[in-house]
Amino acid sequence: MTRKIDALVIRAGVAGLYQLHQLRETGLEVHRVEAGSDVGGTWYWNRYPGAKFDSESYIYQCLFDERLYKDWTWSERFPAQPEIERWMHYVTDRLDLRKDISFSSKVTKAVYDTARGRWAVETDNGDRYDTQFVIGCTGMLSAPLTDRFTGQETFKDQIVHTGRYPKEGLDLEGKRVGVIGIGATGIQVIQTIAPMAGASRASAAMISSARRT
Ligand SMILES: Cc1cc2nc3c(=O)[nH]c(=O)nc-3n(C[C@H](O)[C@H](O)[C@H](O)COP(=O)(O)OP(=O)(O)OC[C@H]3O[C@@H](n4cnc5c(N)ncnc54)[C@H](O)[C@@H]3O)c2cc1C
């Protein structure tokens, strides 16, 4: 079944929260789709050890709503991923956005019909939308680069990407760990896992932080 709406917002990061709220405030019928199973965008996917803001928390705020701003207190100047993810839930629930979001729903096709002046949008779980506006806020760092390195397919042990780090975490205790990429993420990972990783030859892991920009 195709759902007819005014606007479709693709994604559930900070910009998506704002877009959905603002467009609803204008009286439009808006829906939002997100490939992940919950809100957070960057802070839903990037749950690697040491993940945290590298800018100060006071700038990551919904300043358009004084209540929202005043009712939340960050515990740190540079909060860690779990707290940021809680904040995204706090904003989502305070603005009552969840009812207008479909999760685990990745847009795979969007075709503009010039004659009708409308979009036909399809997602990977079979949802269909007929909409006048499509707001694609898919983020600048949300697509991890995974298939990058010669010999990767023959690597005997585990390879994980920081942008798709397992929710249950990894047991890195005493493991020999290789980290690829020493940008902000690489530095956060290395300094956090170094105390637990070891030089034992028992087994190894490779952590990459390469992203498609
Ligand atoms: C590790 C890391 C640390 C960062 N630290 C900071 C910081 O300290 N300060 C700062 O200002 N910025 C930081 N950034 C930048 C951060 O990306 C932005 O601040 C902000 O979170 C981007 O939000 P967004 O809503 O634009 O997109 P994102 O949060 O990237 O959300 C994009 C969402 O779109 C979804 N999506 C993509 N394609 C589709 C599709 N086809 N269908 C459905 N859903 C789709 C993805 O699943 C994802 O959830 C950091 C980024 C990373 C990766």
The ligand as a Gaussian input file, in Angstrom:
#p B3LYP/6-31G(d) Opt

LIG

0 1
 C       32.237000       9.314000      15.438000
 C       31.702000      10.689000      15.128000
 C       31.869000      11.724000      16.060000
 C       31.363000      12.998000      15.784000
 N       31.515000      13.970000      16.739000
 C       30.963000      15.181000      16.494000
 C       31.065000      16.207000      17.487000
 O       31.634000      16.036000      18.554000
 N       30.489000      17.414000      17.211000
 C       29.865000      17.651000      16.016000
 O       29.352000      18.756000      15.823000
 N       29.748000      16.690000      15.054000
 C       30.299000      15.473000      15.283000
 N       30.198000      14.500000      14.316000
 C       29.496000      14.805000      13.054000
 C       28.042000      14.241000      13.177000
 O       27.870000      13.408000      12.088000
 C       27.107000      15.406000      13.123000
 O       27.308000      16.203000      14.243000
 C       25.618000      14.993000      13.202000
 O       25.416000      13.989000      14.136000
 C       25.107000      14.603000      11.858000
 O       23.748000      14.438000      12.038000
 P       22.827000      14.189000      10.836000
 O       21.466000      14.191000      11.422000
 O       23.094000      15.146000       9.719000
 O       23.212000      12.758000      10.234000
 P       23.559000      11.384000      10.939000
 O       23.553000      11.508000      12.393000
 O       24.786000      10.897000      10.240000
 O       22.345000      10.440000      10.561000
 C       22.219000       9.896000       9.260000
 C       21.194000       8.789000       9.377000
 O       20.655000       8.572000       8.072000
 C       20.313000       7.219000       7.986000
 N       20.255000       6.903000       6.577000
 C       21.249000       7.054000       5.649000
 N       20.799000       6.651000       4.436000
 C       19.512000       6.240000       4.624000
 C       18.496000       5.714000       3.746000
 N       18.736000       5.528000       2.440000
 N       17.293000       5.411000       4.267000
 C       17.030000       5.579000       5.591000
 N       17.939000       6.081000       6.483000
 C       19.160000       6.402000       5.985000
 C       21.464000       6.501000       8.696000
 O       21.044000       5.221000       9.157000
 C       21.763000       7.462000       9.855000
 O       21.068000       7.046000      11.007000
 C       30.701000      13.228000      14.557000
 C       30.553000      12.207000      13.608000
 C       31.045000      10.946000      13.884000
 C       30.868000       9.848000      12.883000

